[in-house]
Amino acid sequence: MAQLPDGDPVPDDGSLPAGAHEIAGKRGFGVYLHVPFCASRCGYCDFNTYTPGELGGADIDGYLEAVKRELKLAKETIAPGQVRTVFVGGGTPTMLTPGQLGGLLDEIDKTWGLEKGAEVTTEANPESVTPDSLKQLRRLGFTRISLGMQSAASNVLRILERQHRPGRAPQAATEAREAGFKHVNLDLIYGTPGESKEDFELSLEKATGAGVDHISAYSLIVEDGTRLARQVQKGEIPQPDDDVAADRYLAAEEHLSAKGFQWYEVSNWATSPQAQCQHNLLYWRGGDWWGLGPGAHSHYGGVRWWNVKHPKRYAERLGQGKSPGLAREILTAEQRETEDVLLQTRLREGLDTSTVDVSKVEPGLLEISEGRATLTLRGRLLADAVVRSLLT
Amino acid sequence: MPPTLGSNLPGATAPDAIRNFCIIAHIDHGKSTLADRMLQLTEVVDPRLMRAQYLDRMDIERERGITIKSQAVRMPWTIREGERTGEQAVLNMIDTPGHVDFTYEVSRSLAACEGAVLLVDAAQGIEAQTLANLYLAMENNLTVIPVLNKIDLPAAQPEKYAEELAHLIGCQPEDCLRVSGKTGIGVPHLLDEIVRQLPAPVGDASAPARAMIFDSVYDIYRGVVTYVRVIDGRIEARERIKMMSTGAVHELLELGVISPEPVKSQAIGVGEVGYLITGVKDVRQSRVGDTITINNRPAKTALGGYKDPKPMVYSGLYPLDGSDYPDLREALDKLKLNDAALVYEPESSAALGFGFRVGFLGLLHLEIIRERLEREFGLELISTAPNVVYRVIMEDGKEVTVTNPSEYPTGKIGEVHEPTVRATVLTPNDYVGAVMELCQGRRGSLQGMDYLSADRVELRYTMPLGEIIFDFFDQLKSRTKGYASLDYEPSGEQAADLVKVDILLQGEAVDAFSAIVHKEKAYAYGTMIAAKLRELIPRQQFEVPIQAAVGSRVIARETIRAIRKDVLAKCYGGDISRKRKLLEKQKEGKKRMKMVGRVEVPQEAFIAALSTSESPDAKKK
């Protein structure tokens, strides 16, 4: 925790170098809002989130106030035009009431204005939403819900230390649709130690059965410093196996494509182009966004910065009239190109073949068509290797 | 002003007053500390300038406790007690290198002395290398004074080890002196005894000069400094000297004695020990064991015992970063100036790029050179598994000398000869079985076995040197909980049933892993390396077969399965920086990858696969 930030310092007023303003604005603008609260911490999670006991005196009211201050600072710092996408992530955004979430959305709208038809997503835990709260969120302007389902198998949920019952996530998804959400995502995790092939197939079955238009599926990563990592280290839980993860991924592709989903990013599937998450696409296409909240990352015109992590420290900095930015990096042209390749490789829309040397990639991993290079199914599982071949 | 040398000035000291001695001791048995006390007692070092291990010059010597190059220190001493009190003498303490690889250098240092102090740790007893050097001293007819050191230690058992020493050199236990280099107890008495017990040097002062070189050190400011012991005649400053092995004549630029800083002098005579500087820049021009004479009145015959150092062990040294190759060459050229035994020539390896095949006296010599290259020259190196020199006789009678497995001939082979050594192992008798098992497994044949004391045994084996350089020492230590010690010396060669094992990655031989092994061990070597590589080489985007083969016959096979997943599932806003940085790091990492065909092999895999389990530190004890 005492690690020094590995970037340059952010000026107290949060101002950006002049060059950033020239580069920015070509690929759309979004807002990310980080809600750093959780009722309890799941064993695998290394996100920047805090249970009530870990807040050290910070509270939701102070947080809301600080976010408003950061928005004010942001307005003075950049002039991005209207907001195309908003994404509220966590933590558990639904630790805030729909009214509080709606209030922050209003503030964002007041700051820059939301584009007509803007995508406004919030993450939610299945156990912390009700038909009623979902209806309120919809009414307050949210257009998309992303629910952390992870698995339909209770043994897997137990290892992950998720609190919800196995059937609750698909049920919440149905409730969201009934509340008027056209776009609902379910997140799945595969490759959890102890998860059988059947467990994962059941999860896919239940997820697609809930009538959602988007599914994200991630292989479980044992992140350093998590409770899961300690359990793995002690040998209480076996290390997830990459070959098993590869099998699960293939199963996901097979099941999802049979149910009308198509991959558009390595870990994301949607039933139509409209169902794709516009906010995440903005990340992957190198767009600009302001990340509000403790620990949030921002990118604007080739500058990446990230806020102090603890809500208390975050609120203090803003209370003192200072930028909450902990550190930043100003990307060189070469670094921006590197990022473009590493992000675009992961997308089905793929890479412009005139910008990369596809001959450096092992045969069978890329498919070339109409000037675009797209990962094959095997290539998707080796996407990082493909990026390395292209860039090193 | 240099400290006083007493009334006995160099060049004007009667042989009767001179005592030349060396200290034979195992590493860690306290030789350097005892030498420190002697320097203080004889007052040749200004107390303000005294430091621990005064005579050890190189960092490596100090850290590893190994004396690599010897020195000779002249110290005046007046007998303090007992009979002959007040008699003045000049002591020349000739330091000897303390390890098995330098047996020849040790033998020359011993040949410069009339006596030896056998220094043994009173808590540990004698070790194999000390024993070997003791035998060498006895062969050279040196008078041996047995001394037990560290008697201040609570664990000291002077009675027990005095028995052992008495048994070894044929004296009475009470003849063993007892000292503590640390506290200084017993050291004045030891100096007295050196004068009383050791014979004075004998030589013909009027004969043409003959002086034996017992060490030769390169100094960047002064060129080669040569240490000599005068046997006959006299060497005077400003004379032209002649190296008797080559006939080369050099101007004498400086002559002097070490005490322990250099003190110039006009001459050195019979029995004296000193240094000389001629301006040569390479120790090869002033070789240990050679005889120096005066050019205008040369001696007719050289002193006996001169030998050219012959490398016994070869290893390929490669820079990790190929662009360091010129630096490696330059570094070797520099080290060579000070190391007449170091030989090397450029070689290239398909897997490792450009490097050098380097010949060493033995494993320790290899470790020292490697460490100096890395430490003093900042080079990062890969070294291939060391091998010995094989003499391969083809069926058509042609003979090939193989110093690198890749030179092993492919045609019809008649006979292969490998070098052998006489190995001595000292072990507590509890481990005799384990040691015998190990030696027999390494094709050793037992030559003899003696009890040094009730619980310590000396085992003598003849073994192929090739078996010793492959982690034998580590095995010996681990099977005897660190108690056994080892010494060996070359003992000729023998014909053996040897084959070359190649290791193939995706059908392509990796020259760095080829090894010449006994036929019966080919399979074990092949499976061991193949299994090691399977663990060490990361899975590639395609399947990689690893094979071990003798000729075209595959004797072991492993497969590295193709990697199926190499993607991090998540890549959202906050992950992008991290991912890019990882990629930048991997880019750097890729420079450290060696390509074998299409297979990317990390340097670390090469290093790990090439290392026997042996670590350099293991040889300290």
Contacts between the chains, C-beta under 8 A, distances in Angstrom:
chain1	res1	chain2	res2	distance
A	6	B	581	7.8
A	32	B	573	6.0
A	217	B	569	7.7
A	218	B	569	3.9
A	218	B	570	5.7
A	219	B	565	7.4
A	219	B	569	4.7
A	221	B	568	7.0
A	221	B	569	6.8
A	221	B	570	7.4
A	242	B	563	7.6
A	242	B	564	6.7
A	242	B	565	4.4
A	243	B	564	5.6
A	243	B	565	7.2
A	245	B	565	5.3
A	246	B	564	3.9
A	246	B	565	4.2
A	249	B	565	7.2
A	266	B	567	6.0
A	266	B	569	7.1
A	266	B	571	7.7
A	267	B	569	4.8
A	267	B	570	6.7
A	280	B	572	6.7
A	283	B	571	7.9
A	283	B	572	6.0
A	283	B	573	5.1
A	283	B	576	7.1
A	284	B	571	7.4
A	289	B	573	6.6
A	291	B	573	6.3
A	291	B	574	7.7
A	295	B	574	7.7
A	296	B	574	7.6
A	297	B	573	4.9
A	297	B	574	4.0
A	297	B	576	7.8
A	297	B	577	7.3
A	298	B	573	7.9
A	299	B	573	6.9
A	299	B	576	7.4
A	304	B	576	7.1
A	304	B	577	5.4
A	306	B	574	6.9
A	306	B	577	7.9
A	329	B	577	6.6
A	335	B	580	6.4
A	338	B	580	5.7
A	338	B	583	6.5
A	338	B	584	7.6
A	339	B	576	6.1
A	339	B	580	5.5
A	342	B	571	7.9
A	342	B	576	8.0
A	342	B	579	6.0
A	342	B	580	6.5
A	342	B	583	6.2
A	343	B	571	6.9
A	343	B	576	7.0
A	346	B	571	6.2
A	362	B	541	4.6
A	362	B	542	7.0
A	365	B	541	7.4
A	380	B	567	6.9
A	381	B	564	6.0
A	381	B	565	4.8
A	381	B	566	7.2
A	381	B	567	6.0
A	382	B	541	6.2
A	382	B	563	7.0
A	382	B	564	7.8
A	382	B	565	7.2
A	382	B	566	4.7
A	382	B	567	6.5
A	383	B	566	7.4
A	383	B	567	4.1
A	384	B	566	4.9
A	384	B	567	4.9
A	384	B	568	6.3
A	385	B	541	5.9
A	385	B	563	7.3
A	385	B	566	4.3
A	385	B	567	7.9
A	387	B	583	6.7
A	388	B	583	6.9
A	388	B	586	5.8
A	388	B	590	7.6
A	391	B	583	6.2
A	391	B	587	6.9
A	392	B	583	7.6
A	392	B	586	6.3
A	392	B	587	4.6
A	392	B	590	4.8
